[in-house]
Amino acid sequence: MPHVQIDDQLTVILVALALAFLDAIVKPILTLLTIPITIFTFGFFLLAINAFMVLIASSLVKGFTVDGFWWALLFSIALSITNGFLNAVLGINKISESGDSDRNF
């Protein structure tokens, strides 16, 4: 993707870890704080939150650079589409006919 650069495979792993951490800790807080604007924009503001998560990850991980908000937004959209496709193909979070998830807890 133009204007998004990752130096090597180790950086890819570090970016994935940083995004996972930010998705688990920071994103729920931002989502909760921005409920009014998220409702007003019919959920599209969540895309902006995802872009901010990518920008934060680019500032945390050396070797991962994003050239601006719009490229971070495009990167986050591409990442969401890829995750959705992989979840559909691999059957992750699939609900069985009985309504229970396929995971055994």
N, C-alpha and C positions, 0 to 999 in steps of 0.2 A: 504494500500500500504506500503510495507516495506520501511524503511528509511524516511518516511514522517509521522510525528506525529502531531496530533491535540488533545489538552487536553480535551476540553469539548464543549458543544453546543454553548456557548457564543463565544468561540474562532472561531468556524466555521463561525458564523455571522460576526465577526471582520475580518476574512480572506476574506470572500466574499466582504465586504465593501472595504477592502484595495485593493483587486484585481480589483474591479470595478473602484476605484479611479485611480489606476495606469494605467488601460486600457484606461480610458478616458483622462488622462492628460499626462502621461509620454510616453506611447507607441506610440502615434502619432508623438511625437517629435523624438523619437529614430528611428521610421520608416522613417521619412523624412530625418534624418541625414545619414541613412544607405542605401539609395536608390541604389547607385552603387553596393554594395555587395549583396543586395537583388536581383537585376536584374541578377548579375553574377551567383548567386546560384539558380536561377529560383524560388525564393521566400522561399527557405528552411531556409534562415537566419531568417525569421520571427519566426520560431520555437525557435531559440536561444533567440530572443527578449522576447518571451513568458516565456522561462525558467528564464531569468533575472528578469522578473516581479514577478515570483514566489519566487525567492531568495530575492528580495527586500521586498516582503510581509512577508517572514519568518523573516527578520531582524526587521520589524516594529511591528509585532504582537507577543507578548509573548505567549507562549504555542503552537506556530506553528513552527515546526522545519523541515528542509529539509537537508539531509546529504550531499548534493553536487549538482554540476551542472547537472550531468546525471540523478539524481533522480528528480530534478526540471524539466528537459526536459521531462522525462517520465510522471510526474504529469501533466504538461501542455498539453501533447498529450492526456492523459486520460480525462482531463477537456474539451478539444476541442471536442473530440468525444462525450462526454456526452452532451455538449451544442448543438452540431449538431443534435444528436438524439432527445433531448427534443424540439428543434425548429421544427424538422420535425413532431414529434408526436403532438405537441400542435398547430402547424400552425402559429408560430410566424414569422413575416416578410414574410408572404405568399403573392405572387403577384396574383391578380385576373386576369381573362381572358381579361379584358379591359385594363390591364397594370397598373392599380392603385393598391396601396397597400390596404389592408383590414382596415387600420386605418382611422378613421375620424378625420381630423384636423379642 
